[in-house]
Amino acid sequence: SYIDLEIDSIRELSHDIIPIDVEEEGVSHAFALLLRRSQRIHNVKCTLEASDVLDKINNREFSSSLYHITQEAIKNAAIHGEASRILVTVDQQEDQLHLQIRDDGKGFSLEETNNEGKGLRIIEHRVDLMGGTFSIERLPDSEDFMTCVRCKFPAKSMK
């Protein structure tokens, strides 16, 4: 019915605003849902490679920001990069949490990054607020992917 469709729409929207109930379902569950939804919305193959580090994140604000950064990077790769495959990797290396979003799209130019870069500025701003570092790079031709968005955060932020 029409009402059911409206309820589904509201649920979709609210997931974008408050995506994660850390206590209820855990961060890895939220990320799995994000990738499934991104596949459907953008018609792109999304894969998540994450160690058990996602479920060690207890800070709701941190996990929500991580979710939104990933969501924005996927959207950028799908829309601006015209990617068909996106790989999201999350792992912990010593005292840092690493998030990487790689895609096989057409890549990016610095001009484009300056003009079209609203999504990238949003990501950069969120990363700054989280005390992290952000970079975007073109990968060597020998790799399966063209572009990599890299974010690193102090692991202590997860608690």
C-alpha positions in Angstrom: 0.0 0.0 0.0 0.9 3.6 -0.3 1.5 4.0 3.4 3.9 1.0 3.5 5.9 2.7 0.7 6.0 5.9 2.7 7.1 4.1 5.8 9.9 2.4 3.8 11.0 5.8 2.4 11.1 7.3 5.9 13.1 4.4 7.2 15.6 4.8 4.4 16.0 8.5 5.1 16.4 8.0 8.8 19.1 5.4 8.2 21.1 8.1 6.5 20.7 10.4 9.4 21.2 8.0 12.3 22.6 4.9 10.7 24.0 3.0 13.6 22.6 1.6 16.8 26.0 0.5 18.2 24.6 -1.2 21.2 21.9 -3.1 19.3 23.5 -4.4 16.1 27.1 -3.5 16.0 29.1 -1.5 13.5 29.9 -4.3 11.1 26.2 -5.0 10.7 25.6 -1.3 9.9 28.5 -1.3 7.3 27.1 -4.5 5.7 23.7 -2.8 5.3 25.4 0.4 3.9 27.2 -1.6 1.3 24.1 -3.6 0.3 22.1 -0.4 0.0 24.9 1.4 -2.0 24.9 -1.6 -4.4 21.2 -1.2 -4.9 21.1 2.6 -5.2 24.2 3.1 -7.4 24.2 -0.2 -9.2 27.8 -0.9 -8.3 29.4 -4.0 -6.7 30.5 -3.1 -3.1 32.8 -5.4 -1.1 33.7 -5.0 2.6 37.0 -6.4 4.0 37.1 -5.6 7.7 38.9 -7.3 10.5 37.0 -7.6 13.8 38.0 -4.0 14.5 34.6 -2.7 13.5 32.9 -4.4 16.4 35.5 -3.0 18.8 34.2 0.5 18.1 32.1 1.6 21.1 32.0 5.3 20.4 28.7 6.1 18.7 29.8 9.4 17.3 33.0 7.9 15.9 31.1 5.0 14.3 28.5 7.3 12.8 31.2 9.5 11.3 33.0 6.5 9.9 29.7 5.4 8.3 29.0 8.8 6.8 32.6 9.1 5.4 32.3 5.7 3.8 28.8 6.5 2.4 30.1 9.7 0.9 33.2 8.1 -0.6 31.1 5.3 -2.2 28.6 7.9 -3.6 31.6 9.9 -5.0 33.1 6.8 -6.6 29.8 5.7 -8.1 28.6 9.1 -9.4 31.7 11.1 -10.3 34.1 8.1 -10.8 31.5 6.0 -12.6 32.9 3.0 -10.8 31.5 -0.5 -11.2 33.4 -2.0 -8.3 34.2 -0.5 -4.9 36.2 -2.2 -2.1 36.0 -0.8 1.4 38.7 -2.0 3.8 38.8 -1.3 7.5 41.7 -2.5 9.8 43.7 -1.5 12.7 47.5 -1.1 12.4 49.1 -0.5 15.8 47.5 2.6 17.3 45.6 3.7 14.1 42.4 2.7 12.4 42.7 2.6 8.7 39.7 3.1 6.3 40.3 2.7 2.6 37.7 3.0 -0.2 39.1 1.9 -3.6 37.2 2.0 -6.9 37.7 1.0 -10.5 36.2 4.2 -11.9 37.7 6.7 -14.3 39.9 8.2 -11.6 39.9 11.9 -10.8 41.8 15.0 -11.8 42.9 17.8 -9.4 40.7 20.3 -11.3 37.8 18.0 -10.8 38.6 17.6 -7.1 38.6 21.4 -6.7 35.3 21.9 -8.7 33.3 18.8 -7.9 34.8 18.3 -4.6 31.9 19.0 -2.2 31.7 15.4 -1.2 35.4 15.3 -0.7 35.3 18.4 1.4 32.6 16.8 3.6 34.8 13.8 4.1 37.9 15.9 4.8 35.9 18.0 7.3 34.6 14.9 9.2 38.1 13.3 9.2 39.5 16.6 10.7 36.9 16.6 13.4 37.8 13.1 14.3 41.5 13.9 14.6 42.4 11.9 11.5 44.2 12.3 8.2 42.7 12.1 4.7 44.2 11.5 1.3 42.9 10.6 -2.1 45.3 9.1 -4.7 45.4 7.6 -8.1 46.6 4.0 -7.9 49.3 2.5 -10.1 48.0 1.0 -13.4 49.1 -2.5 -12.2 46.3 -2.5 -9.6 42.7 -3.6 -10.1 41.5 -0.2 -8.8 42.0 3.3 -10.0 41.4 5.6 -7.0 41.9 5.2 -3.3 40.4 7.3 -0.5 42.5 6.8 2.6 41.6 7.9 6.1 43.6 7.2 9.3 42.3 7.8 12.8 43.8 7.4 16.3 42.6 4.0 17.5 41.8 5.6 20.9 38.9 7.4 19.3 37.0 4.1 18.9 36.4 3.8 22.7 
